Amino acid sequence: MSEKKHIHVIGIGGSAMAPLAGMLREHGYRVTGSDSGVYPPASTLLETLGIPFFHSFDAAHLHPAPDLVIVGNIIARGNPELEETLDRKILYRSMPEILEEVFLPGKHSIVVSGTHGKTTTTAMLAWIFHVAEKSPTFLVGGVAENFGKSYGLGHGSEMILEGDEYETAFWDRGPKFFHYHPDDLIITSLEFDHADIYADFDLYQLAFKRLVNLVPRSGQVVLWGDARESGLALRAAAAKAFCPVVTYGFTAANDWVASEPMVAGDGMQFRLAHKGELFGEFTLAATGRHNVLNAVAAAIVAHGRGISAGQIARALTSFQSVRRRMDVKGEPRGILVVDDFAHHPTAVRATIEAARGRWPGRRLWA
């Protein structure tokens, strides 16, 4: 598909769809979109980039017909713009297909997957590669505070993607991450999730086994190796990998071991060793043991791409996390208000533990 074509995005207000629209606009396409409602930060991003959008769905929005329609994964049959697209046989694609066809060719694909920690780890990786002057292309499922947005178009050789296991589109019920062809794959954890599309944990785990099977022999799979529940599932998912499998965590059985994690002000400090040899001492500007694990996974992949321990340390010290991840909003009348998004009981537990570590002795309401 040549540039300067008109692309219309159905569902442009989505957390990933608005950034995709931005990527396409900066790549040179003329982009429009529609949704049942578009709100900040999506509306702010689109307005800043001069992307016009409608606050409703209407077949008239496809007159004259665009060259391509991108259909969001929440868009279902019966949507008037989707029905118009099908009736008139306008070319259409899903968001993952566009990433696969337009942005991934020629790039070294780094995919961050797993039940928990994907967004933060992806943002960490993007920042590490930016600090190391690698100029990555990236797409994060949240607003990366260091960049002030969810994506970046770089001229470097890497593309860093959050690998979502949710379904791709109404015609493609497979996970989005099947389209991302990882060279480096991180799986942060495996715990049953998305019960609306996965009948049980076996089916959920099977999606990750198939993802591992896409990694070439020259690539690597990086796994969290600690948790009794998640660790066993992760190792099972990677059992038939055709590439090296690297483990990380807090226990000595892992290839990469984080030790002495402790709260330091608003962040964490820890030491990281690789196969018994000290790799570095790090200060992370994010709270919680779970974020230490996220940082270790990011450091492993960055190191494999030629980034030094010193560069990684500088990036982690200045990492500003993702919006709605332990996001301090203010302290009116002595009550500290923190905004955090956690979609799963395990994530809620980790967030509460991190809050207790960061603000010891204070009464906690969630």
Disulfide bonds with the S-S distance in Angstrom:
none
